């Protein structure tokens, strides 16, 4: 069983600042572009040159945390984020059986491709599992994310997800 610790590194005035987030036990996907190596594990490799990608309008990522976590925010570094806006929805669970759906559909905005965008929950959620459902972009029916992290302290463009 592989344990992932996501890491976001920012470059400010030539300095490196690391913001560690919560432990992720595993990540699965309903679909991915295996032919081009765009597998789910790429979301956690701290490499903006790699990505998870899937064709179609109804794909999901299932993130399992090491244990129940209080989640304040989620950082999505969407592929080509300056020109493509990824649509998604979110659900979370404590047992992978009973799911709470967060109302609404969300969309990434035009941000720096290297840093990503922080989605702040209006109140923290407690989850062992999080499901990110993707619906393609304004450009095409592909969903693609370079990096994904949670509870980041990085200063990034933000959107609030109202619960």
C-alpha positions, 0 to 999 in steps of 0.5 A: 500500500503506497502512501502519498503526501502531496506537496506544493512548492512555490517560488517566491523571489528565488526562495522555495516555500513548501506547503504540506497537505494531508496524507492520501492513501490512494487515488482511483479514477473511473477512466484515464488516458493510459495510452499517453500515460495520464494516470491517476498517480500523476495527480500526486507526483509534484510534477506539473509536466504530468497529468491525469486525463480522461475523455468524456463528460462524466468521469470521477476521481476517488481520493482515499485519505489515510484516515478521517480528515478535516478538509478546509480547502482543495487545490486543483492545478488544471491542465492549460488552466489559462485557456480551459475551464474544468467543470466538476462537482464534489461528494465526500464520505466517511465510509465509501458507502454513504455520500454527501454531495456538495450542492452545485457544479464548479468551474476552475478559472483562468490562473497560472498553470504552474500554481493552481487554484484553491477552492476553500470550503465555507466550513470544513468537511470531515471525510475519509473519501472524496469524489471529484466528478468531472464534466470536461472543459469549455474547450472539449469533453476531456478532463485533465488535472496536473496536480491535486492537494488538500489543506494547502497554506499556499497563497493562490487565487481562490474560490469559495465553495458554500456548504 
